[in-house]
Every structure is written in C-alpha cells, then in structure tokens.
C-alpha cells in the first residue's frame, strides 16, 4: 500500500512538472500560427478526452492510478487553462473547437462540443482555485495536484455520463 502511494505521489509530482513546463510555451502574433496552435491544442485535448472516455466506458470510472489516465488528465487540465484564457477570441474558439472535434476520434461531436467546452471552463476554474489555495511546500503542492486531478476526473465523469 505504501509503495502504491509513493508511486501515485511521484506520478502526481511528474504531472505538476509537466503542467509547469507547458506554461513555458511561447505564443506567436501571427493569426495563422495562432489558429494552428489553437487547433493543435484542441486536438490534443480531444485525443485526451477520447482516451479518458474510452477508459470511462470500460471501467465505469476514470482511474486516477492509471498512468495513461493521469497523462490524459494533465493534458485536459493544461488545455482547459489555455482554452479559458483565450476563449473570448472568436478565431481561437472556432479553431480550438474544431481541433477538439477532430482530435477526439468521434467522442466530441458538433452536438456535444458546447458541453465539453463548458466542462473545460469548469476544469480550468477548479484548477485555478486549487492552485491558489496551495502553499509552496512539496506536500501541499502534491496534494493540490491530486485534488485537481480528482476534480477533473469527476467533472469529466459527469460529462461522459451525458454522452450515453
């Protein structure tokens, strides 16, 4: 049991590091580059949503102990933050939504994309709230990241139950 907790904490710490690294990505002023970037970001989130939905369909839940799910959850949280930050830009919104649909292998459709985008906003809000309440200690940061991942999994589980 102790070994399982250590592995989970290491995975959560790795996700926190990866999430921090994604914030270092630079952005371009070119509208073509921004459109491609937003479409790519949407596509990455769509692929992660598809991975998590497949896991959800198979197990009836999103396991936060599965490393594939943890990586996909990290992608969703990072993408949700990016989406929320830029959603007011109509060009970004359209490209992100298009990428989300195309990257999801049919999980996200034009019929449910609004619900998915709404859930991404909820996830971004939750991640921001969790991060702002964490202190700088490694234990608090790991606990905060775990809480954010579980909150994201819960939000996505609710969303996925509406896909049936």
Secondary structure, 3 states (H helix, E strand, C coil): CHHHHHHHHHHHHHHHHHHHHHCCCCCCCCHHHHHHHHHHHHHHHHHHHHHHHHHHHHHCCCCCCCHHHHHHHHHHHHHHHHHHHHCCCHHHHHHHHHHHHHHCCCCCCCCCHHHHHHHHHHHHHHHHHHHHHCCCCHHHHHHHHHHHHHHHHHHHHHHHHCCC
